[in-house]
Amino acid sequence: MTRMLIIGYGNMSGAMLAGWLASGVEAERFAVLNRSPKAAPDGVKVFDTVAEAEADGSHDAVMLGFKPYQIGELAPDFQTLAQGREVHSLLAGITLDQLRGAFPAACAHLRVMPNLASRIKKSPIILAASGLKDRAATTRFYDRLGNAVWLETEEHYDLATALAGSGPGFVYRFIDALAEAASALGLEDEQARALALAMVDGAGSLAVDADVTPAELADRVASPGGMTREGLNVLDADKALVRLLTDTLRSTADKGAELSKGAS
């Protein structure tokens, strides 16, 4: 793959494109097809119609960045663009079988699930593929956005998506909840938010670089009989936090299956 056509230029595909450009990939290797006028970074071609993209024809891969439920409606319009080329899909819940059915003339089909941290090259990228010839090159390409992780089967793809793709939303909600709780207990709103953000930034960075697990780090922070241990006792009681997050991930993953069924 040397040139990619991005079909549907939304928040996620925009974050990925920004990450690739920041990593040193040339803008000339990308083009965008978006039916609503939208500016792209300098050097990236922008097509307003399928006919314009077909006439150019310089890409050897397409990335699908529209809504999952639109695949049945839009796929017929993109057959020529996909013919003989790799199809990379950001469509949550849409399986490799569904991609093969929608784009039978493509030379390879890939499921790709990043998150918005692609923009700063710190996203996990969940990958699964069918018919891909050069997996090493694809890994290097997506590693530019963070860390490419391959799933050999799709059995747990929706669960991995819930954790790594949707996970930032849950973390943001946790940060907001920490700040709101501190505000409710007396801190000024702005100060509570600033402290929560700085704390999560430092704690996350430390956890990534640590040579022990997050569970062990929590125990190191919590002295017996101290303040942190008292707070952890609340979170750990009856595994309340684990049960809440298990329900959260299950519900999120189940939505992927629902999206797949709806697209069928």
C-alpha positions in Angstrom: 0.0 0.0 0.0 1.5 3.3 -1.1 -1.6 5.6 -1.5 -4.8 5.6 0.5 -8.2 7.1 -0.3 -10.2 7.9 2.9 -13.9 7.6 2.2 -15.7 9.7 4.9 -13.6 12.3 6.6 -14.9 12.4 10.2 -13.4 12.7 13.6 -11.7 9.3 13.7 -10.3 9.3 10.1 -9.2 12.9 10.7 -7.3 12.0 13.8 -5.6 9.1 12.0 -4.6 11.3 9.1 -3.2 13.9 11.4 -1.2 11.2 13.2 0.2 9.8 10.0 1.2 13.2 8.8 2.8 14.0 12.2 4.8 10.8 12.0 6.3 11.8 8.7 4.1 10.1 6.1 3.9 12.4 3.0 0.5 14.1 2.5 0.6 13.1 -1.2 0.0 9.5 -0.1 -3.5 10.4 1.0 -6.7 11.6 -0.6 -10.2 12.2 0.9 -13.6 11.6 -0.6 -16.2 13.4 1.4 -19.6 14.4 0.1 -19.9 17.4 2.4 -17.3 20.1 1.8 -14.5 19.8 4.4 -11.0 21.1 4.4 -8.1 18.6 4.6 -4.4 19.2 5.5 -2.2 20.8 2.9 -1.1 18.4 0.2 -4.0 15.9 0.7 -6.3 15.7 -2.4 -10.0 16.2 -1.7 -12.7 14.7 -3.9 -16.4 15.8 -3.7 -17.7 13.1 -5.9 -17.1 9.4 -6.6 -16.5 10.2 -10.2 -13.6 12.5 -9.4 -12.0 9.9 -7.2 -12.5 7.2 -9.9 -10.9 9.5 -12.5 -7.9 10.0 -10.3 -7.5 6.3 -9.5 -4.0 6.7 -8.0 -4.8 4.9 -4.7 -4.2 1.3 -3.9 -6.2 1.2 -0.7 -9.4 2.6 0.5 -10.4 3.3 4.1 -14.1 3.3 5.0 -14.9 6.0 7.5 -18.7 6.4 7.3 -21.3 5.0 9.6 -21.7 1.2 9.9 -25.4 1.2 9.0 -24.6 3.0 5.7 -22.5 0.1 4.2 -25.5 -1.5 2.4 -26.5 1.9 0.9 -23.0 3.2 0.0 -21.0 0.1 -1.0 -22.5 -0.1 -4.5 -21.2 3.4 -5.2 -17.6 2.4 -4.3 -17.1 -0.8 -6.2 -14.8 0.7 -8.8 -12.8 2.5 -6.1 -12.3 -0.8 -4.2 -11.7 -3.1 -7.1 -8.3 -4.8 -6.9 -7.4 -2.7 -3.8 -7.2 -3.2 -0.1 -10.3 -2.2 1.9 -9.6 -0.9 5.4 -12.7 -0.5 7.5 -13.3 1.7 10.6 -16.9 0.5 10.7 -17.6 -0.8 14.2 -19.3 -4.2 14.2 -18.9 -4.9 10.5 -17.2 -8.3 10.1 -14.7 -9.4 7.6 -17.4 -11.6 6.0 -19.6 -8.6 5.6 -16.7 -6.6 4.1 -16.0 -9.4 1.6 -19.7 -9.5 0.7 -19.9 -5.7 0.3 -16.6 -5.4 -1.7 -16.0 -8.8 -3.4 -13.5 -7.4 -6.0 -11.1 -6.0 -3.3 -7.8 -7.8 -3.0 -7.8 -7.7 0.8 -10.2 -6.7 3.7 -9.1 -5.3 7.0 -10.9 -4.3 10.2 -9.2 -1.4 11.9 -10.2 0.1 15.2 -8.1 3.0 16.6 -9.1 5.7 19.0 -8.7 9.5 18.9 -5.3 9.3 20.5 -4.1 8.4 16.9 -3.7 12.1 16.5 -0.8 12.1 19.0 0.5 8.7 18.0 -0.7 7.0 21.3 -3.5 4.8 20.2 -3.8 1.0 20.2 -4.9 -0.1 16.8 -6.9 -3.3 16.7 -6.4 -5.2 13.4 -7.9 -8.3 11.7 -7.5 -9.1 8.1 -8.5 -11.4 5.2 -6.4 -11.8 2.1 -3.6 -9.4 3.2 -0.3 -10.2 1.6 2.1 -7.9 3.5 1.2 -8.0 7.2 4.5 -6.6 8.3 4.2 -3.4 6.2 0.6 -2.9 7.4 1.8 -3.3 11.0 4.5 -0.7 10.4 2.0 1.7 8.9 -0.4 1.5 11.8 2.3 1.5 14.4 2.9 5.1 13.4 -0.4 5.9 15.2 0.6 4.0 18.4 0.7 0.3 18.8 -0.8 -2.1 16.2 -2.3 -5.3 17.8 -3.5 -8.2 15.6 -6.4 -10.5 16.5 -6.0 -13.8 14.8 -9.8 -14.4 15.0 -12.8 -12.0 15.2 -14.3 -13.8 18.2 -13.3 -11.0 20.6 -13.0 -8.1 18.2 -16.0 -6.2 19.5 -14.7 -6.7 23.1 -11.3 -5.4 22.1 -13.0 -2.5 20.4 -15.0 -1.8 23.6 -11.7 -1.7 25.6 -9.3 0.1 23.3 -11.6 2.0 20.9 -14.4 3.1 23.2 -12.2 3.1 26.4 -11.1 6.7 26.1 -14.7 7.8 26.5 -14.9 5.8 29.7 -11.7 7.4 31.0 -12.9 10.9 30.2 -16.1 10.2 32.1 -14.0 8.9 35.0 -11.9 12.1 35.0 -15.1 14.2 34.9 -16.6 12.2 37.7 -13.5 12.7 39.9 -13.6 16.5 39.3 -17.4 16.6 39.9 -17.0 14.7 43.1 -14.3 17.0 44.4 -16.4 20.0 43.5 -19.3 18.5 45.4 -17.1 18.2 48.4 -15.9 21.7 48.3 -13.2 22.4 45.7 -13.7 25.0 43.1 -14.8 23.5 39.7 -11.8 24.8 37.7 -9.3 23.7 40.4 -10.9 20.3 40.7 -10.8 19.7 36.9 -7.2 20.8 36.7 -6.1 18.6 39.5 -8.0 15.6 38.1 -6.5 16.0 34.6 -2.9 16.4 36.0 -3.3 13.4 38.2 -4.6 11.1 35.5 -1.9 12.4 33.1 0.9 11.5 35.6 -0.7 8.3 36.8 -1.2 7.0 33.3 2.3 7.8 32.2 3.7 6.1 35.3 1.6 3.0 34.7 2.8 2.7 31.1 6.4 2.9 32.0 6.3 0.9 35.2 7.7 -2.6 35.5 4.8 -3.7 37.7 1.1 -4.1 37.1 -1.4 -1.3 37.8 -2.7 -3.4 40.7 0.7 -3.4 42.3 1.1 0.3 41.7 -2.2 0.9 43.5 -0.9 -1.1 46.5 2.3 0.9 46.5 0.4 4.1 46.7 -1.9 2.8 49.5 -0.2 2.6 52.9 -2.0 0.4 55.4 -4.4 2.5 57.4 -3.8 5.5 55.2 -6.0 7.8 53.2 -5.5 6.1 49.8 -6.3 2.7 51.3 -9.5 4.0 52.7 -10.6 5.2 49.3 -9.6 2.0 47.6 -11.6 0.1 50.2 -14.7 1.9 48.7 -13.8 1.0 45.1 -12.9 -2.6 46.0 -15.9 -3.4 48.2 -17.8 -6.3 46.6 -15.7 -5.7 43.5 -18.0 -2.8 42.7 -15.7 -1.1 40.2 -14.9 -4.3 38.4 -18.5 -5.2 38.2 -19.4 -1.8 36.9 -16.7 -1.9 34.2 -17.6 -5.5 33.2 -21.2 -4.4 32.6 -19.9 -1.3 30.7 -17.6 -3.4 28.4 -20.3 -6.1 27.9 -22.9 -3.5 26.8 -20.4 -1.8 24.5 -19.3 -5.1 22.9 -22.9 -6.2 22.5 -23.6 -3.0 20.5 -21.0 -4.1 18.0 -23.0 -7.3 17.4 -26.1 -5.3 17.1 -24.5 -3.0 14.5 -23.4 -6.0 12.5 -26.8 -7.5 12.5 -28.4 -4.2 11.5 -26.0 -3.9 8.6 -26.9 -7.4 7.4 
